[in-house]
């Protein structure tokens, strides 16, 4: 897959429209962030075919990744709607789609107008990203506390290859996708059967798994990727 080319300057109206749409979407998320009805969503999903729900979930996940909806929320939703296995798969696919979309959009909108490589605080970090390619993307994606949308946009402003970005993103989101989906599935089991002690224990175990992914795993992986390796 070749790199996504920068947009020509004549597309400025389209670029402004994209930015305005993303800002409006982010504002809508802030305004209606407390209006989510989990039980209503589950009931809605049960009235549709599995494939229809899955495709709609992927589409919503892709849009959510553009307007700073935490990937944790989408991962939990995947586990609630589809269970631990398919929830993990769909969470990973949705996260990869939203990563690619955000990455491509920021390159189209920016058209090499904003050059973060010249910024003192960010320039060295971007140079490292461009040198290590997918390896640094992989490590960054292992850290769940970093905002998913922000990571997409910052890497879009770098010169990391599209192929390297997709590879690093997909591999790096595997652990969190599994943990989020299993937490969501466990939470749904608790809601449906509050007396099941083993489900509480399982949810606690996956919670510890999230701590491992957030703190220990990135530190361990960094040892296997020397900083002077290129993509």
C-alpha positions in Angstrom: 0.0 0.0 0.0 1.5 3.3 -1.0 1.4 6.4 1.1 -1.6 8.7 0.9 -0.6 11.7 -1.1 -1.0 15.2 0.3 -4.1 17.0 -1.0 -3.6 19.8 -3.5 -4.2 23.4 -2.3 -7.3 23.8 -4.5 -9.2 21.5 -2.2 -9.2 24.1 0.6 -13.0 24.3 0.7 -13.3 20.6 1.2 -10.7 20.5 3.8 -12.4 23.3 5.8 -15.7 21.4 5.5 -14.1 18.2 6.9 -12.6 20.2 9.8 -15.9 21.8 10.6 -17.7 18.5 10.5 -15.2 16.9 12.9 -15.5 19.9 15.3 -19.3 19.7 15.2 -19.1 16.0 15.9 -16.8 16.5 18.8 -19.1 19.1 20.2 -22.1 16.8 19.9 -20.2 14.1 21.8 -19.5 16.5 24.6 -23.1 17.7 24.7 -24.8 14.3 24.5 -22.1 12.2 26.4 -24.6 11.3 29.2 -27.5 10.3 26.8 -26.3 6.8 26.1 -28.8 4.1 27.1 -26.9 0.8 27.3 -30.0 -1.3 27.8 -31.7 0.4 24.9 -28.7 -0.3 22.7 -28.7 -4.0 23.7 -32.4 -4.3 23.0 -32.0 -2.6 19.7 -29.2 -5.0 18.7 -31.4 -8.0 19.6 -34.0 -6.9 17.1 -31.5 -6.9 14.2 -29.5 -9.6 12.5 -26.0 -10.2 13.8 -24.4 -9.0 10.6 -26.4 -5.8 10.5 -25.5 -5.0 14.0 -21.8 -5.8 13.4 -21.6 -3.6 10.3 -23.4 -0.7 12.0 -21.1 -1.1 15.0 -18.0 -0.9 12.8 -19.4 2.3 11.1 -20.1 3.9 14.4 -16.7 2.9 15.7 -15.0 4.5 12.7 -16.9 7.7 13.3 -16.3 7.6 17.1 -12.6 7.4 16.5 -12.7 10.7 14.7 -14.4 12.7 17.4 -12.4 11.6 20.5 -14.8 9.0 21.8 -12.5 6.8 24.0 -11.8 3.4 22.4 -12.4 1.9 25.8 -16.1 2.8 25.4 -16.3 1.2 22.0 -14.4 -1.9 23.2 -16.7 -2.3 26.1 -19.7 -1.9 23.8 -18.2 -4.6 21.5 -18.1 -7.0 24.4 -21.6 -6.2 25.5 -23.1 -6.6 22.1 -21.0 -9.5 20.6 -19.4 -11.3 23.5 -15.7 -11.8 24.3 -14.5 -13.5 21.1 -16.4 -11.6 18.4 -16.3 -8.5 20.5 -12.5 -8.6 20.5 -12.4 -9.2 16.7 -14.9 -6.4 15.9 -13.2 -4.0 18.4 -9.9 -4.6 16.7 -11.4 -4.1 13.2 -13.3 -1.0 14.2 -10.2 0.5 15.9 -8.1 -0.2 12.8 -10.7 1.4 10.6 -11.0 4.5 12.7 -7.2 4.7 12.9 -6.8 4.6 9.2 -9.6 7.1 8.6 -8.3 9.6 11.0 -4.7 9.2 9.7 -5.8 9.7 6.1 -8.1 12.6 6.8 -5.5 14.6 8.7 -3.1 14.1 5.8 -5.7 15.3 3.3 -6.7 18.3 5.4 -3.2 19.3 6.4 -1.7 19.1 2.8 1.7 19.7 4.4 0.6 23.1 5.7 1.3 22.3 9.4 4.9 21.0 9.9 5.1 19.7 13.4 8.6 18.4 12.7 9.8 22.0 13.1 8.3 22.3 16.5 10.9 22.0 19.3 8.8 19.8 21.6 7.3 17.5 19.0 9.9 17.5 16.2 12.3 15.0 17.8 9.4 12.7 18.7 8.2 12.7 15.1 11.7 12.1 13.8 11.9 9.0 16.0 8.5 7.9 14.8 9.6 8.2 11.2 12.8 6.3 11.9 11.2 3.4 13.7 8.1 3.3 11.6 5.6 0.6 12.6 7.6 -0.3 15.7 7.0 2.9 17.5 3.3 3.0 16.4 3.0 -0.5 17.8 4.4 0.6 21.2 2.2 3.7 21.3 -0.9 1.7 20.6 -0.1 -0.6 23.5 -0.7 2.4 25.9 -4.5 2.6 26.4 -4.4 5.9 28.3 -3.3 7.8 25.2 -6.3 9.3 23.3 -7.0 7.2 20.3 -8.1 10.1 18.1 -5.1 12.3 19.1 -2.7 9.5 18.2 -4.3 9.1 14.8 -4.0 12.8 14.0 -0.5 13.3 15.3 0.8 10.3 13.3 -1.0 11.7 10.3 1.1 14.8 10.6 4.3 12.7 10.5 5.9 11.0 7.6 5.3 7.5 8.8 4.2 5.3 5.9 0.6 4.3 5.7 1.5 0.6 5.6 3.7 1.0 8.7 1.0 2.9 10.5 -1.6 0.3 9.8 0.6 -2.6 10.7 1.7 -1.0 14.0 -1.8 0.1 14.9 -3.4 -3.2 14.2 -0.8 -5.2 16.2 -0.7 -2.7 19.0 -4.4 -2.7 19.6 -4.8 -6.5 19.9 -4.2 -6.6 23.7 -6.5 -3.7 24.5 -9.2 -5.0 22.1 -9.3 -8.3 23.9 -9.3 -6.8 27.4 -12.0 -4.2 26.6 -14.3 -6.7 25.0 -13.9 -9.2 27.8 -14.6 -6.5 30.4 -17.7 -5.5 28.5 -18.9 -9.1 28.2 -18.2 -9.8 31.9 -20.1 -6.6 32.8 -23.1 -7.7 30.8 -23.0 -11.1 32.5 -23.0 -9.5 35.9 -25.9 -7.3 35.0 -27.9 -10.3 33.8 -26.9 -12.6 36.7 -25.7 -10.6 39.7 -25.3 -13.6 41.9 -22.6 -15.2 39.7 -19.4 -14.8 41.8 -17.2 -16.4 39.1 -18.1 -13.6 36.7 -17.0 -11.0 39.2 -13.7 -12.8 39.6 -13.3 -12.9 35.8 -14.0 -9.2 35.5 -11.5 -8.5 38.2 -8.9 -10.6 36.3 -9.5 -8.7 33.1 -9.2 -5.4 35.0 -5.8 -6.5 36.1 -5.0 -7.4 32.5 -5.8 -3.8 31.5 -3.3 -2.6 34.1 -0.7 -5.0 32.7 -1.3 -3.7 29.1 -1.2 -0.1 30.3 1.9 -0.2 32.3 4.1 -3.3 31.9 3.6 -4.5 28.3 4.9 -1.3 26.6 8.0 -1.3 28.8 8.7 -4.9 28.0 8.2 -4.5 24.3 10.5 -1.4 24.0 13.4 -3.6 24.9 13.0 -5.6 21.7 13.0 -2.6 19.4 16.2 -0.6 19.4 15.6 3.1 18.6 18.0 3.2 15.7 16.1 0.7 13.5 14.3 2.0 10.5 10.9 0.9 9.1 
